[in-house]
Amino acid sequence: MAAPRKPLTYSGMVDARERVAGRVAYTINMDLPNMLQARLLRSTVPHGRIARLDVSRARRVPGVAAVLTGEDVLQRPDVFPTFGPVLRDQPILAVGKVRYAGEPVVAVAAEDLDIAQEALDLVEVEYEELPGVFDPLAALAEGAPLVHDTPPRSGQTAADLIIHTRPGTNLCNHFKLRRGDVERGFAGADFVFEDTFSSPALQHVSLETHACVAQVESGRITVWATSQTPHMLRGQLAEIFKLPISRVRVIVPTLGGGYGGKTYATFEPIVVLLAQAARRPVKLHLTREEEFVTITKHAAVVRMKTGVKQDGTLVARQASLFFNTGAYAHIGPRVIKNGGYASGGAYAIPNVWVDSYAVYTNTPPAGAFRGFGISQSAWANETQIDLLAERLGMDPYALRMKNLLGDGQTFATGQVVEDCHFRELLAEAAGRIGWDWKAEPVREGGRVRAKGLACIIKGTLTPSTSTASVKLNEDGSLNVLTSSVEMGQGLKTALAVLAAEQLDLPVHQVLVSEVDTDLTPYDQGTVASRSTHAMGEAVALAMGQVRAQLLQHAADLLEASPDDLEIVQGTVRVKGAPERALDYGQVVRQTRRGNLLGSGTYASRGGLDPETGQGIASVHFHQGVGAAEVEVDLETGQVKVLRYHGGIYAGRVINPAQAELQTEGSIAFGLGQALFEEMVFENGRLQNGNLADYMIPSMEDLPRPSLFVLEHPEANEIHGIGETALPAVMPAIGNAIYRATGVRVTDLPITPEKILRGLAVLREA
Amino acid sequence: MAAPRKPLTYSGMVDARERVAGRVAYTINMDLPNMLQARLLRSTVPHGRIARLDVSRARRVPGVAAVLTGEDVLQRPDVFPTFGPVLRDQPILAVGKVRYAGEPVVAVAAEDLDIAQEALDLVEVEYEELPGVFDPLAALAEGAPLVHDTPPRSGQTAADLIIHTRPGTNLCNHFKLRRGDVERGFAGADFVFEDTFSSPALQHVSLETHACVAQVESGRITVWATSQTPHMLRGQLAEIFKLPISRVRVIVPTLGGGYGGKTYATFEPIVVLLAQAARRPVKLHLTREEEFVTITKHAAVVRMKTGVKQDGTLVARQASLFFNTGAYAHIGPRVIKNGGYASGGAYAIPNVWVDSYAVYTNTPPAGAFRGFGISQSAWANETQIDLLAERLGMDPYALRMKNLLGDGQTFATGQVVEDCHFRELLAEAAGRIGWDWKAEPVREGGRVRAKGLACIIKGTLTPSTSTASVKLNEDGSLNVLTSSVEMGQGLKTALAVLAAEQLDLPVHQVLVSEVDTDLTPYDQGTVASRSTHAMGEAVALAMGQVRAQLLQHAADLLEASPDDLEIVQGTVRVKGAPERALDYGQVVRQTRRGNLLGSGTYASRGGLDPETGQGIASVHFHQGVGAAEVEVDLETGQVKVLRYHGGIYAGRVINPAQAELQTEGSIAFGLGQALFEEMVFENGRLQNGNLADYMIPSMEDLPRPSLFVLEHPEANEIHGIGETALPAVMPAIGNAIYRATGVRVTDLPITPEKILRGLAVLREA
């Protein structure tokens, strides 16, 4: 931390009043004078040549201001027609070909949405359908249809990433981790087990769907966007529209949820193009149905091969992960890295060999999703741990405790880990659920109850950068300038507390800005549970600068040495002479500085070697456990999660109430993924792209979770906690279901049908 | 300056394209969803008790959202009901009494302006008229009606000002300057002359009238305002609404002109109150007619008593200045200081005694006006110089040259002046106009032509504070964060140039922000021709920080010492090894800093002792001259200014084209004041409050001015030049008219009527 501080904790949210009063100004509700509304026509086929596209009737509809096709985009020499954060493989609007059902083909801006829709209805489009490929394993097979004919160009964040595309195949990227000698590890193991697990594509289901308003002036672009990564979006728009970054302004009001779904550009370039064409502001917000085909969680198939000693010691792990990144890479090439390096789980395994693949298919693009690649591999890992225990006849709790990483041990990336609390967390979870390996499942009528455990490790974005500025005003109140995004997670509150404690200020004197990239300093993104940690540190550094100036100016005014001063409740005073004191406002006014300005930069070091996956995966590790008790109805296959204990390590907790709520939210997400959620495709066509058919948990489905947030009393570091509890939920529930029923489901979600099918198999066996 | 630089000059405006395309987003054109429109009911009497006020019918008009009176404001414990930048003497809405015709009494917010007007028409109000006082001399007389019964409280900017109000009188403030021994000076003079001069109340006539949009959330206020002093307005609103400054946000889009008329709060608090009452955004923009009763230039009566030697040496000056500050002090207490300390003009006079008074009357409040008190005293001073020369039988050019301040001499405030160029400027002006004292006026038909000179000194706000922040982005482009206000004067261009030159960047890579007090750092105000100087210096200091970081990071990356690096056209390179170079974007990206942040604070020292007027009046002095040739039609009294040469000293010129345009604008202003402009009151009731009756010059009236901007080749300092040419215009024209006609008009404007009357008197004599 930057300067001495008086640690504060705070419960509540600084923006609580606006929230309960319904006064938060979300982008989706935004209106500008003279603003047009936009709609998109989307491909109805998963792979096809655009044989005919006629928008002339659409253009003639009264009230239509602009109609654009991919060919129109190509006519613009000042526009780079494809984009993507890692690979520039995605056309702004489809050109020549469509690569997934739902891809934007025509965009219309009109006086209102009805007129826009009327125009879209008059577009004449014919596709010559091509053979598609929808599964990552099929897509890597010899002779599979190619999603992309030519290899794409690198985008802006690719600098530190070696992209292993293989032209002529559907391989989008390949992450490798090579540690120890995995073959020798298997040779030395008493048993080697190999299992395959899978998890489906999912939706983030933010309450606020994606929205963007674009306004263009000569040589300037302003967008209001639902973005978790405002500076990335700014950079992408600058790249696409060939402008200096200073000419692109991204303003991000509070988001109605993000969960990774609002990272990087998706449809925003289209809105800018429409605003340019119409010379008026344009708004496009996605319907819930469009959300389903805009960005998804990667479906994944994971093969785990594990060598283990008779006593349960894990000696070797080989993992192959096949992530379905959809038709465009988006941030998939990075997702596979995280899924890959965490394939060994939270365990000290000396020999690890990982191949993690991002694979193109003719399905909607997949991107970041709460946990970023971790839950796909944790599902495999933590399910297999229970399988191994079963095969060895061991208590899976004991197997975990035996192998869990401890301080000073070496993680799969070669990183020596510190501040490890896995055993403490797991013991707490096991204690709370009343874990007893020997206990038989409890039967009651046609229902059976049992318990399951899981334990996960994940990292945060590393290396990464956050910067902050602060202004101490002439009345001693404080403005914090940050590009971190408030999306309901309580970040404004956390940053206000971290700023306030540095000067012993009341939290209500602090105002944390919303994002305006013209004015608020750089942040890499509100992702990977990084902001309270990284932006918090940047704010503290900035406050340290202000604090030093404040002390120096006060020392001049009080005719004392800065060392003889202390900061107490909004005043600077001479130690031992409290009557010689000035409040901050007096210092600022009397020195005529107007305000005291400070800035801080958090820039973590690290990263993995692209050929071996060795290096610093994360500046610190997020540690999470879960313990579930489930009840399965043996007749219907329905699962009820009776109790769930979610535990995480948090370093230092800023806001206990919100730390618990974030953890509760993670558990609700995990429950949905464990039991209900799945995007169902048939030949590349989504079958359940709406919230009637795609099932998220209701409040009825949720257990009353018990949450525990482990805090280290002397922790200097603050861990982000937005995702930590999530990845353990699915395997903990899956393991509990297995212990209750003997049915081992390896492909999420664990539906009643799968359980009934498993029970039938057991009965037949 | 903060760092080595490669001086740039630039012609044009960075926002030229938006300007010519009509795309500048002025506040007056602003619209928010759900926004109400507001109108004010104003007092019809100059002084009166509100005998009856009934708004009940107005409240019942469909579409009316809020109706407020002064009594409603008093009911709000969370609102301080009066305000003012120096003295909190102005009620937000009149309470009990009205003090000038035009004072806001009732405010209405409604769905549209027609409904608001309909509601106002239904307000029942009766005044019991009280005797008023309208002239500053009458107002100071024994037994004059009192504008304020009780002495007002001090406001936020009063800290360094001793306010000499005298309870039970209409004295609002008194500025004193005491230098040398003025009585002994007069005793030692060969002649002592005393003359009285006056100048009327005026309008700024910005193209955009005042406008304000207010939006309130729980515990937060946001206003978009046409303000030259956003941080002052923010502070005033925080004071009125009893909020921390961080909870008040003032956003200032580009202004359509300011000229001092948009400084400090006037009606903005009303708009906030309406928004609070209606719980919706509210907009109020003033009609042109309302402008006339919102803020004016101080009418003034100035008595000059001057002791002079036979050879023209000025030995003593006593000046009494009576500024009519109207019903409320506004910034009047500071205006009188500037008018006061400049009463000796640009001359080295050893004995000076000045009493400068701000006096309350029942007329609209007077405030800042391009030149801030200087033109009232310069009109007196420079007219009297010609009168003295006439009486001494001397060339007024020679009289000026004899007494003008030179480097190392002492100004009336005791300040030793440097960088003086008065003689050079006056010689140039005289040369250009073809000055020849002996020359007789040229008669042609009924018209007569002659020439006149004038020479003025003025200061800039001292002490004063400006702060700036800059962000060097990850592509090497730059954002400048400033709270200086662009109002057509080209400030964005000037600051972009000053930022760009510090890093040898193309100007189009730099974006200068608009003002948003949540985000842009403190600035005292875009007033007193201070911004290019003061904010320019703050920007340069901020850039110096960025430059140092850039060099240090580049040194690390290039494995060199920062001292061995040079900055050339957007790259940092090793001296003598130009191939070892990185562009700025590479440095930012490779060091993973996100952006490089810098901030700078300009805080000038100075100020005058309130009892003696001695001290530092200004960090540097603005120096201006004018030479006019006029033609007077002896039959009609009409004056045509044939030629005008305006000269100023600029220090260093950033943008030659704009320096000339600013000077030309000053001359147009001065021409209007010399010949046409005057707010005409009858018993406190304005007779010409519209642009049909209040005459500003048309393009037809303007001479083709010749402008010269003197630049010192090695000038490090940049002088603001927005006002410098203005104060000389009126006396130069007046002096020319006198030389043409023998008619000496001492009260502005010099109308045909006054000339004809003077000619008649001459004929009779």
Interface residues (C-beta under 8 A of the other chain):
Chain A: R17 E18 A21 R23 M30 D31 L32 P33 A159 E217 S218 G219 R220 H231 G235 A238 P244 I245 S246 R247 P463 T465 S466 T467 S469 K471 N473 E474 D475 S477 L478 N479 L481 H508 Q509 V510 L511 S513 D516 D518 L519 T520 P521 Y522 D523 Q524 R589 T591 R592 R593 G594 N595 L597 G598 S599 T601 A603
Chain B: R17 E18 A21 R23 M30 D31 L32 P33 A159 E217 S218 G219 R220 H231 G235 A238 P244 I245 S246 R247 P463 T465 S466 T467 S469 K471 N473 E474 D475 S477 L478 N479 L481 H508 Q509 V510 L511 S513 D516 D518 L519 T520 P521 Y522 D523 Q524 R589 T591 R592 R593 G594 N595 L597 S599 T601 A603
